[in-house]
Amino acid sequence: MTQAQQVVEDYLQDAGIEWELGARDGEFVVTLPGERKLKTVVSLLVGESALTATAFVIRHPDENHLEFSQYLLRRNLRRPGVAYATDEHGDVFVVARTPVQAVDAAYLDTLLGTLLEAADDSFNELLVIGFRTSMQKEWDWRISRGESTRNLEAFRHLLE
């Protein structure tokens, strides 16, 4: 185990954060609880020269692609050390990369907090921009069948 890997493992243990080893050498898969998203899963990959952090935010939008992308790009301007990115499917992630020499407990605490905030804080807004029609259909279907709308309560003001 490298020194940086040991720093990451010690930090996660001391902080009481849920984690497990990932499939790749040097990878730690961390689960952070959220408020808007139930959880945010973060891959911390400790390489020879850099720590790469990647967290899934949301799948590719169904609609309003330009507005959705512009929203993410504007938020990139306010994010220290992390940025939104998309994969080949258009799914959204928040990513960071830093030299392993800079990895210590204070950095990891800031990094995980920033990743969680980036993934969780904008989640509802991204749902409204990119999935409003689907949410409306789901709401209408649940109402027509007398089903619970609990998972959509945060959007009641938009959907009723």
N, C-alpha and C positions, 0 to 999 in steps of 0.2 A: 504494500500500500504506500502510495506517495505521501509526502508531507501535506499537500493540499487536500488529498482525499481524507486524510486523518483529521484535518481541520474541519472539513465539512461534516464528517461523521460525528465528531465531538460536539460541534455546534448543534446538530439536529438532536442528539441525545440530550444535551444539557437544556435545550429549549423545549423538550417534550413534544416535538413535532412528529406527526405520523409520517413514516417513510419506510422504504424498502430498497434493496439493491435492484438496479435495473438490469436489463438484458445485456447491455454493453459494458465493457471494462471501464471502471471509473464512474459509472452512472448511479445516481441516487434519485429515486422517484419519490417525490414529496407530495403529500396531500394537505392542502390548506383549506380550512373551513371558510365559507363565504356568507354574505348576507343576501345578495341578489341571486348569485349562482350557489347551488348547494355546496360545491367544492371546486377548487382549482387544483389541477394536477400539474406539477412542475417537474421537468427533467433537469437535473443538475449533472452535467457531464464534465468531469475533470479530465482534461487532456494533458499532454506534455507541457504546453505553453499557455493554455487558456481554460477558463471555466465558461462553459456555454450553458445558459439557462433558457429553457423553452417551456411555455405554458399555453395550453389550448384555451382559447377564449370563446369562440362560437363558430358554427359551421357557416359555409358560404350563404349569403343572403338569397332569399327567393325573389326579392324585388328591390327597387330603388338602389341599384348597384353603385351608381355614381355618388349619390348622397351618402351611402354607407361608407364608401372608400374615402370620400372627402372628410367625413367625420373622424375616421381613424387617423388620417394624415394630420388633421388639425390637432388631435390629441397627442400625436408624436412630438409636437412642438413643446408640450408641457411635461414630458416624461424624462426625468434625468436618468441616463444610462440604460434605458430600455426603449424598445420600439415595437410597434405593431407590424406584422408581416403576414403574408398569405402563402399557402403552399400551392401546389399545382392544381388542387381542386377548388381553390378560392377560400378554404377554411382559414380562419384568423387565429394567429398566435401572437403572443408577446414574447420577445426574445432579448437576451443580453449576452454580452461576451466581454470578459475581462481577463487580464493576465493573471496567472495563478499566483504570482508574487503578491498581488493585491488582496488575495482571499484571506480574510480573517473573520472572526465572529461578528464584529461590528458591520463589516461589509455584507456578510450573509444575511444579517438581520434587516439591513436596509434593502437589500436586493429582494428578499422574499416579500417584504412589506410592499415594495414598489410593484412587483409582479402581481401580487394579490389585488392591490388597488387598481391596477390597469385592467385586470381581467374581470373583477367583480363590480367595480364602480360604474363602468359604462355599459354593463350587460343589458339592463332594462332598456336603455336608450337604443342600443343596437337591435334588440328585439323589435322595438316599435318601428325603427327605420326599415329593417330588412325582412320582417315577418308579419307585418300588421294584417295583411289579408288572411294569412293562415291562422293567426290568433283570433280574428273575427269569426272565421268559419268554425273554429274549435269552440269559441264562446257560444255561438248560435246553436251549434249541435248539442252542447251540454245543457243549455237552457231548455231546448225543445224536448229533451229526454229527462229533465229533472235531475241531471247529474251535478255533482259538485263542481264548482268553479274556483275552488280554493287555489289551484296553481296559477290562476289568472287574476287573482284579486288585486294585485298591484296595478293592473291595467283596466280595472272596472270602469273608471272615469272615461276611458277611451272607447270601450267596447259596448257599453249599455246603450 
